[in-house]
């Protein structure tokens, strides 16, 4: 299997490719499924049958791994922080104080999130060994930002930054709670058959190196320590400028930010580092087919067909033409 061999650091004449947010809004078949099922997004996530159907849609356009259809905020609902999608995620009562943190309840993930392994098992049954299934979770600091903001964030997250500045001890208490649950959650996915799991530090770009070192990295390390030897792991940090913390996180695979040559990344992280990435999602959305193919070939050449899982630098953008996605996957598979 291409993905499994690449994840081990082996040579793969044809690179494995999957794309973050591959099961979603850029796919006309997904949009049709969403219309026909008539469910709100948060209800689609909790319906194992619908979530499995959405997960499997990218199978038809040639990806080498299926990441199951879910959201990084799923973990938070049973704690008492239920995000509803209207259409973006909205939390009625944001978490901005020590009392708010202590009101969040620990819980048994196998009991409260049974739809997650149910979805994974349905996907695996349909694939019947055709390709691996991937799981994922949000990293603790990223989840904390969502909790403090009460929803999505852009180039700044003032409520989260105020929380960090005004009561760092309470934030650490929250991150500790989230780390414990995240380990249990990802182990649940591994036990349901996930070949690998990715930890999304989607808020990484908001923080200084010092803030990242204090509030992000130690909790990533704790999670990867808890998963070591049980499932392959991938670390992702959006738009992080220095890749050294990615190497220090302890994951098996490092998902690289855009604009960084893979050979340069390996010079910093070690020649044997297994990498994922890192075509620009903006280029995929806005570039011509020729520009996309040329950039993909440069990326592949830089990785040397060794220990390289092809992906983007972040998730597929809403305005990405579907034909660009299909063209990219075909180009990756034809570049040997």
C-alpha positions in Angstrom: 0.0 0.0 0.0 1.4 3.3 -1.1 0.4 5.2 2.0 1.7 2.6 4.5 5.0 2.3 2.7 5.5 6.1 2.5 4.6 6.4 6.2 7.4 3.9 7.0 9.8 6.1 5.1 10.1 3.7 2.2 10.6 4.6 -1.5 7.4 4.8 -3.4 7.7 5.2 -7.2 4.2 6.6 -7.3 3.4 8.9 -4.3 0.3 8.4 -2.2 -2.0 11.4 -2.1 -4.8 12.5 0.0 -6.1 16.1 0.7 -7.2 17.8 3.8 -10.9 18.5 3.5 -11.1 16.1 0.6 -14.6 15.0 1.7 -16.4 18.3 1.6 -17.7 21.4 0.0 -15.5 21.4 -3.2 -17.0 18.1 -4.3 -20.4 18.4 -6.1 -21.4 14.9 -5.0 -20.8 15.9 -1.4 -23.0 19.0 -1.9 -25.7 16.9 -3.4 -25.5 14.4 -0.5 -25.8 17.3 2.0 -28.9 18.7 0.2 -30.5 15.3 -0.1 -30.0 14.2 3.5 -31.5 17.4 4.8 -29.4 17.4 7.9 -27.5 20.2 9.6 -23.7 19.7 9.5 -23.5 18.8 13.2 -26.1 16.1 12.6 -24.3 14.7 9.6 -21.3 14.2 11.7 -23.3 12.2 14.2 -25.1 10.0 11.7 -22.7 7.1 11.0 -24.4 6.1 7.8 -24.3 9.6 6.2 -20.8 10.3 7.6 -19.5 7.1 6.1 -21.0 8.0 2.7 -19.4 11.4 2.8 -16.0 9.9 3.8 -16.0 7.6 0.8 -16.8 10.1 -1.9 -13.1 10.9 -2.7 -12.6 7.2 -3.4 -14.0 7.8 -6.9 -11.4 10.4 -7.8 -8.3 8.4 -6.9 -7.0 9.3 -3.5 -4.8 6.8 -1.7 -6.4 7.2 1.8 -9.8 8.1 3.2 -10.0 10.5 6.1 -13.3 10.0 7.9 -15.9 12.7 7.7 -16.0 14.5 11.1 -15.1 17.8 12.7 -12.3 18.7 15.2 -15.0 20.2 17.5 -16.8 16.9 18.0 -14.7 16.1 21.1 -16.1 19.1 22.9 -19.8 18.5 22.9 -20.1 15.9 25.7 -17.9 18.1 27.9 -20.7 20.7 27.9 -19.4 22.8 24.9 -21.7 21.9 22.0 -20.9 23.7 18.8 -23.8 24.1 16.3 -23.1 24.9 12.7 -25.2 28.0 11.6 -23.5 27.5 9.0 -20.2 28.1 10.8 -19.6 26.7 14.3 -21.2 28.6 17.2 -20.8 28.0 20.9 -23.6 29.6 23.0 -21.4 30.0 26.1 -17.7 30.6 25.3 -15.0 29.4 27.8 -13.1 32.4 29.1 -12.5 31.9 32.8 -11.3 29.4 35.4 -14.9 28.7 36.4 -15.8 28.0 32.8 -12.9 25.5 32.5 -13.9 23.7 35.6 -17.5 23.4 34.4 -16.3 21.3 31.5 -16.9 17.6 32.3 -14.5 14.7 31.5 -16.3 11.8 30.0 -15.9 8.3 28.5 -15.3 8.8 24.7 -16.4 5.2 23.9 -19.7 5.9 25.5 -20.5 9.4 24.3 -18.9 9.2 20.8 -19.9 5.8 19.6 -20.9 7.2 16.2 -17.1 7.8 15.6 -16.0 4.2 15.6 -19.3 3.2 13.9 -18.4 5.6 11.0 -14.9 4.2 10.8 -16.1 0.6 10.7 -18.6 1.3 8.0 -16.0 3.0 5.9 -13.6 0.1 6.4 -16.2 -2.5 5.6 -17.0 -0.7 2.3 -13.3 -0.3 1.3 -12.5 -4.0 2.2 -8.8 -3.3 2.4 -8.6 -1.2 -0.8 -6.9 1.7 1.0 -6.2 2.9 4.6 -8.6 5.0 6.7 -7.3 8.0 8.6 -8.5 9.6 11.8 -7.9 13.0 13.3 -8.4 15.4 16.2 -7.9 19.0 17.0 -4.9 19.8 19.0 -5.6 21.1 22.5 -4.5 24.8 22.0 -6.6 25.0 18.8 -9.7 23.6 20.6 -9.0 26.1 23.4 -9.1 29.0 20.9 -12.4 27.8 19.5 -13.8 27.5 23.0 -12.7 31.0 24.0 -13.8 32.6 20.8 -17.1 30.8 20.7 -16.7 30.1 17.0 -14.3 30.4 14.1 -11.4 32.9 14.0 -9.5 34.7 11.4 -6.2 36.6 11.6 -6.7 37.3 15.3 -8.5 35.7 18.3 -8.8 38.4 20.9 -10.8 36.5 23.4 -8.4 33.6 23.3 -5.4 35.9 23.6 -6.9 37.7 26.5 -7.5 34.4 28.3 -3.9 33.4 27.7 -2.6 36.7 29.0 -4.9 37.1 32.0 -5.0 33.6 33.4 -2.4 31.3 31.9 -2.8 28.8 34.7 -6.5 28.3 33.8 -5.6 27.9 30.2 -3.1 25.2 31.1 -5.8 23.5 33.2 -8.0 23.5 30.1 -5.2 22.2 27.9 -4.6 19.4 30.4 -8.2 18.3 30.3 -8.3 18.4 26.5 -5.0 16.4 26.1 -6.4 13.6 28.2 -9.6 13.4 26.2 -7.7 13.7 22.9 -5.5 10.7 23.7 -8.6 8.6 24.5 -10.4 9.9 21.4 -7.5 9.0 19.0 -7.0 5.6 20.6 -10.7 5.0 20.1 -10.2 5.7 16.4 -7.1 3.5 16.2 -9.0 0.6 17.9 -11.7 1.1 15.2 -9.1 0.6 12.5 -7.6 4.0 11.7 -4.2 3.4 10.0 -2.9 6.8 11.1 -4.3 9.8 12.9 -3.5 13.5 12.3 -3.4 16.2 15.1 -4.5 19.5 13.7 -2.9 22.6 15.3 -5.0 24.9 13.0 -4.5 27.9 15.2 -0.7 27.7 15.1 -0.3 30.8 13.0 -1.8 33.0 15.7 1.0 32.4 18.2 4.5 33.7 18.8 7.2 31.0 19.0 7.3 31.5 22.8 3.5 31.1 23.1 3.6 28.0 20.9 6.5 26.5 23.0 4.5 27.0 26.2 0.9 26.3 25.2 1.0 24.1 22.2 4.1 21.9 22.0 4.0 20.2 25.4 0.5 19.0 24.9 1.2 17.7 21.4 4.2 15.8 22.8 2.0 14.3 25.6 -0.6 13.2 23.0 2.0 11.6 20.7 3.7 9.9 23.7 0.3 8.4 24.5 -0.2 7.1 21.0 3.4 5.8 20.4 3.5 2.2 19.1 -0.3 2.1 18.8 -1.0 4.0 15.6 0.9 6.1 13.1 0.7 9.8 13.8 0.9 13.0 11.8 1.4 16.5 13.2 0.0 19.5 11.3 0.4 23.2 12.3 -1.0 25.8 10.0 1.4 28.3 8.6 4.0 27.7 11.2 7.2 29.5 10.2 9.8 27.4 12.1 9.5 23.6 11.5 11.7 22.7 14.4 8.7 22.4 16.8 7.1 20.1 14.4 10.0 17.8 14.6 10.0 18.1 18.4 6.3 17.1 18.7 7.1 13.4 18.4 4.8 12.4 15.6 5.8 9.8 13.0 5.0 12.1 10.1 5.5 15.9 9.8 3.0 17.8 7.7 4.9 20.7 6.2 3.7 24.3 5.8 3.6 25.8 2.3 6.5 27.6 0.7 9.1 25.2 2.2 11.1 22.9 0.0 11.0 19.4 1.3 14.8 19.0 1.0 15.2 22.2 3.1 12.8 20.8 5.7 14.7 17.6 5.9 18.0 19.5 6.3 16.5 20.9 9.5 14.5 17.9 10.7 16.7 15.1 9.7 17.2 13.3 6.4 15.1 10.4 7.5 12.1 12.5 8.4 8.8 11.3 6.9 6.9 14.3 5.5 3.5 15.2 4.2 2.6 18.0 1.9 2.9 20.6 0.8 1.3 22.1 -2.3 -0.3 25.5 -1.7 -4.1 25.2 -1.3 -4.4 28.7 -2.7 -2.5 27.7 -5.8 -4.8 24.7 -6.2 -7.8 27.0 -6.0 -6.6 29.8 -8.2 -3.8 28.4 -10.5 -4.1 27.1 -14.0 -4.0 23.4 -14.6 -0.4 23.8 -16.0 0.7 25.8 -12.9 -0.8 23.2 -10.5 0.9 20.3 -12.4 4.3 22.1 -12.5 4.2 22.9 -8.7 3.2 19.4 -7.9 6.1 18.0 -9.9 8.6 20.3 -8.1 7.2 19.2 -4.7 7.5 15.5 -5.7 11.0 15.9 -6.9 12.0 17.7 -3.7 10.8 14.7 -1.7 12.7 12.2 -3.8 9.8 9.6 -3.8 10.9 8.6 -0.3 8.9 8.9 2.9 6.6 11.4 1.3 2.8 11.5 1.5 1.5 14.1 -1.0 -1.0 16.7 0.4 -1.7 20.4 0.6 -0.3 22.9 3.1 -3.8 23.2 4.5 -7.4 22.1 3.7 -9.1 22.5 0.4 -10.5 26.0 0.0 -14.2 26.5 -0.6 -13.7 28.1 -4.0 -11.4 25.3 -5.3 -12.7 24.1 -8.7 -13.4 20.4 -8.6 -11.5 19.8 -11.9 -8.4 21.2 -10.3 -8.6 18.6 -7.5 -9.0 15.7 -10.0 -6.1 17.1 -12.1 -3.8 17.3 -9.1 -4.4 13.7 -8.1 -3.9 12.5 -11.6 -0.7 14.5 -11.9 0.7 13.1 -8.7 0.0 9.5 -9.8 1.5 10.1 -13.2 4.8 11.7 -11.9 7.3 8.9 -11.5 
